Amino acid sequence: MYIKRIKKFIFGVAAGLLAMAGTMAVSFPTYAEEDMKAVYWIYNNGSGWSAETKDNRYVQAPADSYATAIWASLENQPAGMTGTIEYQVNLSGFGWMRWSEHATEAGNSSGNRPLEAVKMRLTGQVGEQYDVYYSVLQNGDWTELVMNGEKAGVEGQGLRVDGLRVALRKKGTGLPEEPVTVLGNVDPTRPMVALTYDDGPSAVTSRILDSLEAHGARATFYMVGNRMGSYQSTIQRMQALGCELGSHTWNHSYLTQLSADGIRGNLNQFDTTLQTITGVRSVTMRPPGGFINSSVQSTLASYGQPAIMWSIDTLDWKTRNAQSTINTVLSKVQDGDIILMHDLYGATADASAVLIPELINRGYQLVTISELAAYRGGMQPGQVYYSFRP
């Protein structure tokens, strides 16, 4: 479940004022302190990383799977506030692993041993002002909420962790409320598609966000890293609307022309900048030009990301014609499609203003790549995906 409509409206107004003032949203401690939250992922054995899960929501492995690793981070952390969220897991057969932080993996996504228990804690000024509550799904039931370094789950009895819930709360405010939904507001029985936008952000992006927000829809933005600094409030608005923030490399480099170290360095530069702006790192990436080979796949596997391609190419960069983009999508779209557009052109924003409500009218849910994958078999690092069919 994502931010409520009225809260999204307030954020949109604030983001617009910030853009006019040329100021980052994160530089306003009053707003950020009110809304600093946890975000987290679990690695589902056999299917890959879950979609990003927002604060105080359940994320659960499929019925035939279980968690072998987790990531966690903070979003909307005020500028200058020290500290972070740290987390530790008990991995079956290995015991308690070292503490991890900043969306680094805890556990083993390349193995098949389940997690048995989890601990979380906050450090620095974050820990002085906030409590972290968490619970795991184990043996068919959610454990009681624990907090601030206590153990969630039972180790040493062969019981695996099948889900996770994390909530950040200001000290003195008590237990978090009970979550309303599991895995957001996606209905897995209904058709869904993922709109994706490459090469931004730009001045056009806010118009696309307007259309998404007006219809309660989400998209995935594969951004070029060296453009992000000029559009920080736009990126923060993407995040607030529940959109996925994906990597299109730091400088639109063709990965097939880079060494393995060059690829990792390029992607890390992107993610370090994204984390500075939003508090999170990317989960998926799109190779510029669609250029990929087995060597690049191996490097992406070591970096922990899948490569996301597309099943419908609108050629909006070539036609710069809104009606052409609309016709291409509506004549081809089917359940599980990944639709490629670019948030650099006014014609693409015009097309999006028509496509978003029309696709919804035709019964499609407009979801992020990670949401689509989560309900259609998951993703594996290093693998290439063109669609997620039912």
C-alpha positions in Angstrom: 0.0 0.0 0.0 1.5 3.3 -1.0 1.1 6.9 0.3 -2.5 8.0 0.6 -3.9 10.3 -2.1 -4.1 13.4 0.1 -0.5 12.8 1.3 0.6 12.5 -2.3 -1.2 15.7 -3.2 0.6 17.5 -0.4 4.0 16.1 -1.5 3.3 17.1 -5.1 2.6 20.7 -4.1 5.7 20.8 -1.9 7.8 19.3 -4.7 6.6 21.9 -7.1 7.5 24.7 -4.7 10.9 23.2 -4.1 11.6 22.9 -7.8 10.9 26.6 -8.3 13.1 27.4 -5.4 15.9 25.1 -6.7 16.1 23.4 -3.3 16.2 19.7 -2.4 13.3 18.3 -0.4 15.8 16.5 1.9 17.1 19.9 3.0 13.9 20.6 4.9 14.3 18.7 8.2 10.7 19.3 9.3 9.3 17.4 6.3 11.9 14.7 6.2 11.8 13.9 9.9 8.0 13.5 9.8 8.2 11.1 6.9 11.5 9.1 7.4 10.6 5.5 6.8 12.2 2.1 6.3 12.3 0.3 2.9 13.3 -3.3 2.5 13.5 -6.4 0.2 13.7 -10.1 0.7 15.4 -12.6 -1.6 13.0 -15.4 -2.5 14.7 -18.7 -3.1 14.1 -19.8 -6.7 12.5 -16.5 -7.9 14.8 -13.5 -6.9 14.4 -10.3 -5.0 11.0 -9.1 -4.0 9.6 -5.7 -5.0 10.7 -2.8 -2.8 8.5 -2.8 0.3 7.5 0.4 2.0 7.5 1.0 5.8 5.2 -1.1 7.9 4.1 -3.4 5.1 4.3 -7.2 4.8 6.5 -8.7 2.2 6.0 -12.5 1.8 7.7 -15.2 -0.2 5.6 -17.2 -2.7 4.0 -20.3 -1.3 6.8 -22.6 -2.5 9.7 -20.3 -1.5 11.4 -18.7 1.5 13.8 -15.9 2.3 17.6 -16.4 2.0 18.7 -12.8 2.3 17.4 -9.3 3.0 18.2 -5.7 2.2 17.0 -2.6 4.1 17.5 1.2 4.0 15.9 4.5 5.0 14.2 7.0 2.8 13.7 10.7 3.5 16.5 10.8 6.0 17.1 14.5 6.9 20.3 16.0 5.6 22.9 16.1 8.4 21.2 13.5 10.6 23.8 10.8 11.4 23.1 7.1 11.6 21.4 4.4 9.6 19.5 1.1 9.9 21.6 -2.0 10.5 20.4 -5.6 10.2 21.7 -9.0 11.0 20.4 -12.5 10.0 20.8 -16.0 11.3 21.4 -18.1 8.2 20.6 -21.8 8.5 23.8 -23.8 9.0 26.0 -20.7 9.5 24.4 -18.9 12.5 24.4 -15.2 13.0 26.1 -13.3 10.1 27.8 -9.9 10.4 25.7 -6.8 10.6 24.9 -5.1 7.3 23.6 -1.6 6.4 22.9 0.8 3.5 21.0 -1.7 1.3 23.8 -4.3 1.3 22.9 -7.9 1.4 22.5 -9.8 4.6 22.3 -13.6 4.1 23.1 -15.4 0.9 21.1 -14.8 -2.3 23.3 -17.2 -4.2 22.5 -20.1 -2.0 19.4 -22.0 -0.9 19.8 -22.0 2.9 16.9 -20.2 4.6 17.0 -17.4 7.1 15.9 -18.4 10.6 15.9 -15.1 12.5 16.5 -11.4 12.0 17.7 -8.5 14.2 17.6 -4.8 13.4 18.9 -1.6 15.1 19.3 2.1 14.4 22.5 4.0 14.9 23.6 7.6 15.5 21.1 10.4 15.7 18.5 8.2 13.9 18.7 5.7 16.8 18.4 8.6 19.3 15.1 9.8 17.8 13.5 6.7 16.3 12.7 3.1 17.2 12.7 0.3 14.6 10.0 -2.5 15.0 10.1 -5.7 13.0 8.5 -9.1 12.7 9.0 -12.2 10.5 6.7 -14.8 9.1 7.7 -18.2 10.5 6.0 -21.5 10.7 2.9 -20.0 9.1 2.5 -17.1 11.6 3.8 -13.6 12.0 5.9 -13.3 15.1 5.2 -10.6 17.7 6.8 -7.3 16.9 10.3 -6.8 18.5 12.4 -3.7 18.4 15.9 -2.2 18.5 18.2 -5.2 18.2 15.9 -7.8 19.7 15.6 -11.2 17.9 12.6 -11.9 15.6 12.3 -15.6 14.8 13.5 -18.8 16.4 16.9 -20.2 15.3 18.2 -23.7 15.6 14.8 -25.5 15.2 14.7 -25.8 11.4 12.1 -23.0 11.1 12.6 -20.7 8.1 11.7 -17.1 7.6 9.1 -16.6 4.9 8.4 -12.9 5.2 9.4 -9.6 6.8 7.7 -6.5 8.2 9.7 -3.4 9.3 8.4 -0.1 10.7 10.2 3.1 11.8 8.5 5.2 14.5 9.5 8.3 16.4 10.4 7.5 20.0 7.5 7.7 22.3 4.8 7.1 19.7 4.4 3.4 20.4 3.7 0.4 18.3 3.0 0.9 14.5 -0.5 0.4 13.3 -1.5 -3.0 11.7 -0.7 -3.0 8.0 -3.8 -3.0 5.7 -2.5 -4.9 2.8 0.2 -7.4 1.8 2.6 -6.6 -1.1 1.0 -3.2 -2.0 -2.3 -2.8 -3.8 -1.7 -5.1 -6.8 -4.3 -7.7 -7.6 -2.4 -10.7 -9.0 -5.5 -12.1 -10.7 -5.8 -9.1 -13.0 -3.7 -8.1 -16.0 -0.8 -5.8 -15.4 1.8 -4.0 -17.5 4.9 -1.9 -16.7 5.4 1.5 -18.3 9.2 2.3 -18.3 10.9 5.6 -19.2 14.5 5.9 -20.2 17.2 8.6 -20.4 15.7 11.1 -17.9 15.0 12.8 -15.7 14.2 16.0 -17.5 11.8 18.9 -17.5 9.2 16.6 -19.1 9.3 14.0 -16.3 7.0 16.0 -14.0 4.2 16.0 -16.6 4.4 12.2 -16.7 4.3 12.1 -12.9 1.2 14.3 -13.0 -0.6 11.8 -15.2 0.5 8.8 -13.1 -0.6 10.5 -9.8 -4.0 11.6 -11.3 -4.8 7.9 -11.9 -3.1 6.2 -9.0 -0.6 4.5 -11.4 3.1 3.8 -11.1 6.0 3.4 -13.6 9.7 2.6 -13.6 12.2 5.3 -14.5 15.5 4.1 -15.9 17.6 7.3 -15.2 21.0 8.5 -16.4 23.0 9.2 -13.3 24.7 12.4 -14.3 21.3 14.0 -14.9 19.9 13.3 -11.4 21.6 16.1 -9.6 19.5 18.7 -11.6 16.2 17.0 -10.8 16.4 15.9 -7.2 12.9 17.0 -6.2 11.5 15.2 -9.3 13.2 12.0 -8.3 11.9 12.4 -4.7 8.4 12.8 -6.1 8.8 9.6 -8.2 9.7 7.8 -5.0 6.8 9.3 -3.0 4.4 8.2 -5.7 5.6 4.6 -5.5 7.5 4.6 -8.8 10.6 2.4 -9.2 13.9 4.2 -9.5 16.1 2.2 -11.9 19.6 2.6 -13.3 20.4 3.4 -16.9 24.1 3.7 -15.9 25.9 6.9 -14.8 26.5 8.4 -18.3 24.5 6.2 -20.7 27.5 4.0 -21.3 27.2 0.9 -23.5 28.1 -1.9 -21.1 29.5 -4.1 -23.8 32.3 -1.6 -24.3 33.3 -1.5 -20.6 35.4 -3.9 -18.5 33.8 -5.7 -15.6 35.4 -3.2 -13.2 34.2 -0.4 -15.4 30.6 -1.7 -15.3 30.6 -2.1 -11.5 32.2 1.3 -11.0 29.7 3.0 -13.3 26.7 1.4 -11.7 28.0 2.1 -8.2 28.4 5.8 -9.1 24.8 5.8 -10.1 23.6 4.1 -7.0 25.7 6.2 -4.6 24.2 9.3 -6.1 20.7 7.9 -6.0 21.1 6.9 -2.4 22.3 10.4 -1.5 19.1 11.8 -3.0 16.5 9.2 -1.9 18.1 6.9 0.7 17.8 3.8 -1.5 19.7 2.2 -4.3 18.4 0.7 -7.5 17.2 -2.9 -7.7 17.0 -3.2 -11.5 18.9 -1.7 -14.5 18.4 -1.3 -18.2 21.5 -1.5 -20.5 21.7 1.6 -22.7 20.9 0.7 -26.3 19.8 -2.7 -25.2 23.4 -3.9 -25.6 24.3 -6.9 -23.5 26.3 -10.1 -23.8 27.2 -13.0 -21.5 30.2 -11.1 -20.0 28.0 -8.2 -19.1 25.4 -10.6 -17.6 28.1 -12.2 -15.5 29.1 -8.8 -14.1 25.5 -7.8 -13.4 25.1 -11.1 -11.5 28.0 -10.2 -9.3 26.6 -6.7 -8.8 23.2 -8.2 -7.9 21.0 -6.8 -10.6 18.9 -8.2 -13.5 18.8 -6.5 -16.9 15.4 -5.3 -17.9 14.6 -5.0 -21.6 11.2 -4.5 -23.2 8.4 -6.2 -25.2 7.0 -3.1 -26.8 9.3 -0.4 -28.3 7.3 2.7 -29.0 10.1 4.3 -31.0 9.1 7.6 -29.4 12.6 8.9 -29.6 12.4 8.5 -33.4 8.9 9.6 -34.2 8.5 12.4 -31.6 4.8 11.9 -32.3 2.3 11.3 -29.5 -0.3 9.5 -31.7 2.2 7.1 -33.1 3.3 6.2 -29.5 -0.4 5.8 -28.5 -1.2 3.6 -31.5 1.9 1.4 -31.0 1.0 0.6 -27.4 -2.7 0.1 -27.8 -2.4 -2.1 -30.9 0.1 -4.5 -29.2 -0.4 -4.4 -25.4 -1.0 -7.6 -23.5 -0.7 -8.9 -20.0 2.9 -8.8 -18.7 4.3 -6.4 -21.2 7.2 -4.0 -20.5 6.6 -0.8 -22.5 9.6 1.4 -23.5 9.4 5.1 -23.7 11.7 8.1 -23.0 10.9 11.0 -20.6 12.8 13.5 -22.7 10.1 14.5 -25.2 7.0 16.5 -24.9 5.2 14.1 -27.3 5.9 11.3 -24.9 4.3 13.2 -22.0 1.3 13.9 -24.3 1.1 10.2 -25.2 1.3 9.2 -21.5 -1.6 11.5 -20.6 -3.7 9.4 -23.0 -2.2 6.0 -22.5 -2.3 5.9 -18.7 -6.1 6.3 -18.3 -6.9 4.3 -21.4 -4.8 1.3 -20.3 -6.5 1.4 -16.9 -9.9 1.7 -18.7 -9.0 -1.5 -20.6 -8.4 -3.3 -17.3 -4.6 -3.1 -16.9 -2.9 -2.4 -13.6 0.1 0.0 -14.2 2.8 -1.4 -11.9 6.6 -1.2 -11.5 9.0 -3.7 -12.9 9.7 -5.1 -9.4 5.9 -5.4 -8.7 5.3 -7.1 -12.0 8.2 -9.5 -11.5 7.1 -10.3 -7.9 3.8 -11.7 -9.1 5.2 -13.4 -12.3 8.0 -15.6 -11.0 10.6 -13.1 -9.7 14.0 -12.0 -11.1 17.5 -13.3 -10.8 20.6 -11.1 -10.9 22.4 -11.3 -14.2 19.3 -12.6 -16.1 17.7 -10.7 -18.9 13.9 -10.0 -19.0 11.7 -8.8 -21.9 8.3 -9.4 -20.3 6.7 -11.1 -17.3 3.8 -13.2 -18.7 1.3 -14.9 -16.5 
